[in-house]
Amino acid sequence: MGNGLREDKLLEKLNKSREEAGNLMDIKDIYINKDKNVNDKVLSYIENSNNPYSFKCGNIIVDMKYTDGGKRLENCLVNIINQKNTKMG
Protein backbone atom coordinates (compact mmCIF):
# COMPACT_ATOMS: atom_id res chain seq x y z
CA MET A 1 0.00 0.00 0.00
CA GLY A 2 1.49 3.35 -1.05
CA ASN A 3 1.17 6.82 0.37
CA GLY A 4 -1.89 7.60 -1.75
CA LEU A 5 -4.35 7.02 1.06
CA ARG A 6 -2.35 9.16 3.47
CA GLU A 7 -2.05 11.94 0.88
CA ASP A 8 -5.81 11.79 0.25
CA LYS A 9 -6.47 12.18 3.99
CA LEU A 10 -4.06 15.12 4.20
CA LEU A 11 -5.69 16.82 1.21
CA GLU A 12 -9.11 16.21 2.74
CA LYS A 13 -7.99 17.83 6.01
CA LEU A 14 -6.41 20.75 4.14
CA ASN A 15 -9.58 21.38 2.13
CA LYS A 16 -11.70 21.19 5.28
CA SER A 17 -9.39 23.69 6.99
CA ARG A 18 -9.72 26.08 4.05
CA GLU A 19 -13.51 25.83 4.15
CA GLU A 20 -13.58 26.40 7.89
CA ALA A 21 -11.16 29.33 7.56
CA GLY A 22 -13.68 31.11 5.36
CA ASN A 23 -16.18 30.98 8.23
CA LEU A 24 -13.76 32.15 10.92
CA MET A 25 -13.69 35.70 12.19
CA ASP A 26 -10.47 37.65 12.29
CA ILE A 27 -9.63 38.42 15.92
CA LYS A 28 -8.97 42.06 15.01
CA ASP A 29 -12.60 42.40 13.91
CA ILE A 30 -14.02 41.26 17.25
CA TYR A 31 -14.88 44.26 19.42
CA ILE A 32 -14.10 44.04 23.13
CA ASN A 33 -14.63 47.03 25.43
CA LYS A 34 -11.28 47.52 27.17
CA ASP A 35 -12.89 49.44 30.03
CA LYS A 36 -14.78 46.38 31.31
CA ASN A 37 -13.58 43.82 33.84
CA VAL A 38 -12.01 40.54 32.72
CA ASN A 39 -15.21 38.48 33.06
CA ASP A 40 -17.17 40.96 30.95
CA LYS A 41 -14.39 41.01 28.34
CA VAL A 42 -14.48 37.22 28.06
CA LEU A 43 -18.27 37.24 27.80
CA SER A 44 -18.10 39.94 25.13
CA TYR A 45 -15.56 37.91 23.14
CA ILE A 46 -17.76 34.81 23.30
CA GLU A 47 -20.86 36.76 22.27
CA ASN A 48 -19.12 38.58 19.39
CA SER A 49 -17.28 35.62 17.87
CA ASN A 50 -18.90 32.85 15.88
CA ASN A 51 -16.53 30.30 17.44
CA PRO A 52 -14.54 31.30 20.54
CA TYR A 53 -12.10 28.39 20.09
CA SER A 54 -11.15 29.08 16.48
CA PHE A 55 -10.35 32.36 14.78
CA LYS A 56 -8.03 33.96 12.28
CA CYS A 57 -5.24 36.35 13.09
CA GLY A 58 -4.47 37.75 9.66
CA ASN A 59 -3.58 34.72 7.53
CA ILE A 60 -2.97 32.47 10.54
CA ILE A 61 -5.70 30.13 11.76
CA VAL A 62 -5.78 29.66 15.53
CA ASP A 63 -7.58 26.58 16.80
CA MET A 64 -7.55 26.12 20.58
CA LYS A 65 -8.09 22.81 22.28
CA TYR A 66 -7.96 22.10 25.99
CA THR A 67 -6.63 19.00 27.71
CA ASP A 68 -5.87 18.10 31.28
CA GLY A 69 -2.17 18.57 31.87
CA GLY A 70 -1.62 20.05 28.42
CA LYS A 71 0.68 22.93 27.54
CA ARG A 72 -0.40 26.41 28.57
CA LEU A 73 -1.34 28.79 25.75
CA GLU A 74 1.11 31.39 27.03
CA ASN A 75 4.00 28.91 26.81
CA CYS A 76 3.04 27.91 23.27
CA LEU A 77 2.88 31.55 22.15
CA VAL A 78 6.27 32.30 23.74
CA ASN A 79 7.75 29.29 21.90
CA ILE A 80 6.30 30.48 18.58
CA ILE A 81 7.67 34.00 19.11
CA ASN A 82 11.08 32.65 20.08
CA GLN A 83 11.17 30.45 16.97
CA LYS A 84 10.27 33.40 14.73
CA ASN A 85 12.93 35.57 16.39
CA THR A 86 15.53 32.85 15.90
CA LYS A 87 14.69 32.54 12.20
CA MET A 88 14.75 36.32 11.73
CA GLY A 89 17.97 36.90 13.66
Secondary structure, DSSP 8 states (H G I E B T S, - for coil): --SHHHHHHHHHHHHHHHHHHHH--BGGGS---TTS-HHHHHHHHHHHSS-TTEEEETTEEEE----TT---HHHHHHHHHHHHHHHH-
